[in-house]
Amino acid sequence: MTGERLKLRIAGKTDTGLLREHNEDFIGFDEDAALAILADGLGGRASGEVASCMAVTSILTELRPDRPPDAETDDQFDELLRAINAANLRIFHAAGANKCHNGMSTTLIATRIEGRRMFAGCVGDSRLYLLRNRQLEQLSHDHTLINDLLAKGAMPNNGFSLTDIDHILTRALGIHDTVEIDRLEHELQGGDLLLMCSDGLWSMVADWEIKDILNYNSEDLDRCIVKLVDSANRNGGKDNISAILMRLD
């Protein structure tokens, strides 16, 4: 790393929303480890809660600052991916060991910052955005059936509309004993703001509105988070709502 060291601030919030009975999202972050994790659990009953909690707590434990470094690698990106794969395997085995949790899984965004370098592992349709110079960019890719079809130039037919398949995921932690993880790397600048969020936020709040909220409240991360969650609830609050902000100054 070269140049002046930047200070990292992190804030996060999760909310049940207006229509769901319980919250299957789970978040966690550690400023000392420059690490933030967001998961949106799936599987019905309490299974989604179990999967998302397992994913976040497992990765935080694997990557806590006081944990001895992995003897096999000194690359923090490799360590992050190893931790995500380990969490996937734990969820997969837990689902197989208890029929009440059969089929449980979770989306995941795990983001780590080293100096000015950001790297993240992404699975599912929780999103990672970057706000820079007042412009918002989605860095992650939604792992959904609709995105896969559109990428291949295919369109649904036989009376189906896009809304019939817009909620179907093609990747999640815990479905199989291995998982394909998107690797994201980005060089950061002072003043950059990273937003991690579940679909309970981005499906309720348009990107232009997210951008406005971030631009007008970015100096106060806690206030900014509250504004985002309130906007999702004001627009319907149909799902659990979670968001984490990471800012470099």
C-alpha positions as MATLAB code, in Angstrom:
seq = 'MTGERLKLRIAGKTDTGLLREHNEDFIGFDEDAALAILADGLGGRASGEVASCMAVTSILTELRPDRPPDAETDDQFDELLRAINAANLRIFHAAGANKCHNGMSTTLIATRIEGRRMFAGCVGDSRLYLLRNRQLEQLSHDHTLINDLLAKGAMPNNGFSLTDIDHILTRALGIHDTVEIDRLEHELQGGDLLLMCSDGLWSMVADWEIKDILNYNSEDLDRCIVKLVDSANRNGGKDNISAILMRLD';
ca = [
       0.000    0.000    0.000;
       1.247    3.482   -0.865;
       0.125    6.957    0.119;
      -1.673    8.202    3.185;
      -3.558    5.614    5.193;
      -7.301    6.164    5.062;
      -9.651    5.781    8.008;
     -12.474    3.267    7.684;
     -15.900    3.757    9.247;
     -18.662    1.124    9.190;
     -22.346    1.267   10.143;
     -25.163   -1.204    9.619;
     -28.787   -1.957   10.372;
     -31.268   -4.760    9.765;
     -35.049   -4.462    9.983;
     -37.900   -6.959    9.723;
     -39.902   -4.738    7.351;
     -43.662   -4.313    7.402;
     -44.990   -7.634    6.099;
     -42.670  -10.400    7.326;
     -43.173  -12.003   10.726;
     -39.480  -12.437   11.442;
     -36.116  -11.330   10.123;
     -34.071  -13.826    8.099;
     -31.357  -11.267    7.289;
     -28.191  -11.127    9.368;
     -25.328   -8.637    9.340;
     -21.970   -8.298   11.042;
     -18.914   -6.076   10.785;
     -15.568   -5.432   12.444;
     -13.756   -2.141   11.831;
     -10.476   -3.525   13.245;
     -10.603   -6.341   10.680;
     -11.905   -3.931    7.970;
     -14.576   -6.538    7.310;
     -18.354   -6.426    6.756;
     -20.769   -9.263    5.959;
     -24.442   -9.297    4.973;
     -26.604  -12.381    4.448;
     -30.245  -12.868    3.443;
     -31.447  -16.278    4.565;
     -33.764  -18.590    2.633;
     -35.628  -21.756    3.471;
     -38.785  -20.921    5.383;
     -39.646  -21.246    9.083;
     -36.517  -20.456   11.102;
     -34.144  -22.009    8.578;
     -33.328  -18.776    6.790;
     -32.391  -17.171   10.093;
     -30.127  -20.096   10.920;
     -28.351  -20.049    7.548;
     -27.721  -16.283    7.485;
     -26.535  -16.244   11.110;
     -24.213  -19.180   10.471;
     -22.723  -17.526    7.405;
     -21.957  -14.210    9.102;
     -20.716  -15.550   12.434;
     -18.597  -18.219   10.753;
     -16.788  -15.700    8.536;
     -16.311  -13.189   11.356;
     -14.791  -15.936   13.490;
     -12.507  -17.146   10.713;
     -11.233  -13.633    9.981;
     -11.153  -12.016   13.429;
      -8.045   -9.820   13.891;
      -6.605  -11.893   16.766;
      -6.828  -15.184   14.866;
      -3.430  -16.608   13.830;
      -2.785  -16.177   10.087;
      -3.453  -19.096    7.774;
      -0.205  -20.989    7.328;
      -1.093  -21.829    3.724;
      -1.642  -18.277    2.492;
      -0.797  -14.683    3.345;
      -3.237  -13.280    0.778;
      -6.250  -11.653    2.439;
      -8.433  -12.263   -0.603;
      -7.660  -15.984   -0.469;
      -8.440  -15.948    3.255;
     -11.810  -14.321    2.588;
     -12.727  -16.889   -0.058;
     -11.622  -19.736    2.201;
     -13.844  -18.359    4.975;
     -16.843  -18.116    2.626;
     -16.310  -21.679    1.402;
     -16.026  -22.891    4.993;
     -19.294  -21.143    5.874;
     -20.987  -22.736    2.862;
     -19.880  -26.185    3.953;
     -21.070  -25.630    7.537;
     -24.529  -24.590    6.339;
     -24.714  -27.511    3.916;
     -23.850  -30.056    6.619;
     -26.172  -28.422    9.178;
     -29.051  -28.602    6.696;
     -28.405  -32.290    6.099;
     -28.167  -33.070    9.809;
     -31.548  -31.605   10.759;
     -34.635  -32.204    8.634;
     -36.179  -29.008   10.007;
     -33.435  -27.083    8.198;
     -33.423  -29.148    5.017;
     -32.786  -26.873    2.038;
     -31.815  -23.814    4.041;
     -29.453  -21.413    2.322;
     -28.484  -17.762    2.212;
     -27.204  -15.024   -0.050;
     -23.928  -13.401    0.950;
     -21.861  -10.283    0.447;
     -18.560  -10.275    2.357;
     -16.339   -7.236    1.884;
     -12.813   -6.682    3.184;
     -10.589   -3.623    2.780;
      -6.802   -3.587    2.865;
      -5.380   -0.087    2.548;
      -7.075    1.325   -0.535;
      -7.932   -2.066   -1.991;
     -11.391   -3.533   -1.637;
     -12.141   -7.172   -2.291;
     -15.446   -8.944   -1.879;
     -17.052  -12.321   -2.319;
     -20.643  -12.362   -3.576;
     -23.264  -15.109   -3.843;
     -26.948  -14.513   -4.617;
     -28.802  -11.246   -5.115;
     -27.664   -9.137   -2.184;
     -25.854   -6.177   -3.692;
     -22.669   -4.171   -3.370;
     -22.704   -0.556   -4.570;
     -20.018    2.128   -4.762;
     -20.774    5.832   -4.403;
     -17.939    7.951   -5.806;
     -18.082   11.600   -6.816;
     -21.851   11.536   -6.161;
     -22.377    8.745   -8.715;
     -23.717    5.308   -7.764;
     -22.451    2.103   -9.398;
     -23.534   -1.469   -8.725;
     -20.371   -3.551   -8.413;
     -21.996   -6.939   -7.817;
     -23.997   -9.103  -10.191;
     -27.385  -10.561   -9.204;
     -27.331  -14.360   -9.412;
     -30.938  -14.749  -10.502;
     -32.666  -16.757  -13.213;
     -33.870  -13.607  -14.930;
     -30.325  -12.235  -15.160;
     -29.008  -15.529  -16.502;
     -31.721  -15.645  -19.184;
     -31.198  -12.037  -20.206;
     -27.435  -12.567  -20.390;
     -28.020  -15.452  -22.814;
     -30.454  -13.397  -24.884;
     -33.349  -15.639  -23.863;
     -36.764  -14.348  -22.877;
     -39.509  -16.238  -21.025;
     -42.520  -17.313  -23.058;
     -45.574  -19.538  -22.725;
     -47.450  -16.831  -20.885;
     -44.770  -16.181  -18.263;
     -43.688  -12.656  -17.461;
     -40.367  -11.496  -16.074;
     -41.992  -10.948  -12.686;
     -42.738  -14.693  -12.499;
     -39.018  -15.463  -12.233;
     -37.447  -12.301  -10.821;
     -37.139  -13.847   -7.334;
     -35.507  -17.148   -8.343;
     -31.849  -17.409   -7.313;
     -29.289  -19.440   -9.227;
     -26.671  -19.387   -6.461;
     -26.772  -19.426   -2.655;
     -24.642  -20.613    0.241;
     -25.609  -24.012    1.626;
     -27.308  -25.590   -1.405;
     -24.306  -27.743   -2.361;
     -21.044  -28.648   -0.658;
     -19.246  -26.246   -2.990;
     -20.327  -22.822   -4.201;
     -19.294  -20.515   -7.025;
     -18.251  -17.135   -5.594;
     -17.959  -13.932   -7.582;
     -14.648  -12.202   -6.815;
     -14.750   -8.422   -6.846;
     -11.710   -6.151   -6.557;
     -11.693   -2.364   -6.631;
      -9.180    0.378   -5.909;
     -10.714    2.858   -3.487;
     -10.288    6.596   -3.011;
     -10.815    8.880   -0.046;
     -14.511    9.716    0.275;
     -15.673    6.467   -1.356;
     -18.784    4.938    0.176;
     -19.616    1.243   -0.170;
     -23.175    0.040    0.352;
     -24.030   -3.617    0.942;
     -27.748   -4.391    1.011;
     -30.320   -7.165    0.786;
     -33.051   -7.211   -1.840;
     -35.442   -5.881    0.788;
     -33.735   -2.546    0.241;
     -32.903   -2.407   -3.453;
     -36.246   -3.882   -4.562;
     -38.116   -1.218   -2.596;
     -35.860    1.790   -3.191;
     -34.811    2.762   -6.721;
     -31.118    3.341   -7.413;
     -31.672    7.068   -7.966;
     -33.266    7.356   -4.521;
     -30.491    5.327   -2.907;
     -27.990    7.667   -4.553;
     -29.769   10.767   -3.245;
     -29.947    9.404    0.297;
     -26.257    8.514    0.259;
     -25.223   11.874   -1.176;
     -27.192   13.951    1.318;
     -26.400   11.916    4.433;
     -23.021   10.275    3.816;
     -21.167   12.208    6.552;
     -23.390   10.587    9.191;
     -23.402    6.868    8.428;
     -25.891    5.954   11.146;
     -28.356    8.570    9.914;
     -27.802    7.423    6.349;
     -28.598    3.809    7.253;
     -31.807    4.843    9.039;
     -32.883    6.891    6.001;
     -32.350    3.923    3.687;
     -34.342    1.527    5.867;
     -37.117    4.080    6.415;
     -37.408    4.618    2.658;
     -37.760    0.871    2.043;
     -40.516    0.664    4.643;
     -42.221    3.771    3.322;
     -42.268    2.202   -0.145;
     -43.899   -0.986    1.104;
     -41.418   -2.830    3.327;
     -42.357   -6.147    1.697;
     -39.208   -7.971    2.805;
     -36.553   -7.871    5.487;
     -34.276   -4.868    4.995;
     -30.537   -4.824    5.683;
     -27.756   -2.415    4.818;
     -24.115   -1.860    5.724;
     -22.089    1.249    4.831;
     -18.283    1.344    4.654;
     -16.662    4.750    4.173;
     -13.002    5.644    3.619;
     -11.863    9.118    4.716;
];
